Amino acid sequence: MPMDQDPNHGGTNADGSKNAKYCSYCLVHGQFADGFKTSGEMAAFVRGKLKEMGYGWLKRWFFSSHISQLERWKKPA
């Protein structure tokens, strides 16, 4: 979610400070609130929401195709 569209302008870290990397729907008190265990689960959810919003298959694929590359899903080095 673009931060300029997030009503709270970002999630919150464990200490209550703002987090500019994740939206307020995703990060609450330093924890991911959505419950997704894998990037595939998140991609399927996003595609479903986009379908509900009337997006065609190509846009659904495009908007969800890089979810697995987001920092959240990268394995620690």
KOLVO-608423 format. One record per residue (C-alpha): residue in one letter; x, y, z. Coordinates in steps of 0.05 Angstrom, whole numbers, always signed. Each point is the difference from the previous one (the first is absolute). Layout:
BEGIN
> r x y z
> A X Y Z
...
REM end
This chain:
BEGIN
> r x y z
> M +0 +0 +0
> P +27 +69 -17
> M +13 +38 +65
> D -36 +61 -26
> Q -64 -42 -2
> D +10 -30 +70
> P -46 +38 +47
> N +52 -7 +56
> H +60 +14 -44
> G +36 -64 +19
> G -1 -57 +49
> T +29 -1 +70
> N +63 -31 +28
> A +2 -40 +65
> D +17 +64 +38
> G -60 +37 -30
> S +41 +43 -48
> K -22 +7 -73
> N +26 -48 -52
> A +5 +31 -69
> K +14 -66 -35
> Y -65 -36 +15
> C -72 +26 +1
> S -44 +3 +61
> Y -41 -59 -26
> C +62 -45 -2
> L +43 +20 +59
> V -29 +10 +70
> H +46 +6 +60
> G +57 -32 -39
> Q -40 -61 -21
> F -30 -16 -68
> A -75 +1 +10
> D -23 -39 -61
> G +20 -70 +21
> F +32 -20 -66
> K +53 -54 +8
> T +26 +2 -72
> S +5 +49 -57
> G -45 -46 -40
> E -56 +9 +50
> M +8 +75 -4
> A +2 -1 -77
> A -64 -42 -3
> F -35 +49 +48
> V +22 +60 -41
> R -23 -32 -65
> G -68 -15 +31
> K -8 +71 +25
> L +20 +28 -68
> K -50 -46 -34
> E -55 +25 +48
> M +20 +71 -21
> G -10 -18 -74
> Y +72 -5 -22
> G +15 -46 -59
> W +46 -60 +5
> L +60 +36 -30
> K -2 +57 +52
> R -12 -51 +56
> W +61 -39 -22
> F +42 +64 -8
> F -18 +28 +68
> S +13 -66 +36
> S +59 -28 -39
> H +54 +31 +43
> I -29 -11 +69
> S +50 -56 +14
> Q +57 +50 -11
> L -24 +49 +53
> E +46 +10 +60
> R -50 -34 +46
> W +9 -66 -36
> K +76 +2 -9
> K +38 -50 +42
> P +50 +31 +49
> A +72 -4 -24
REM end
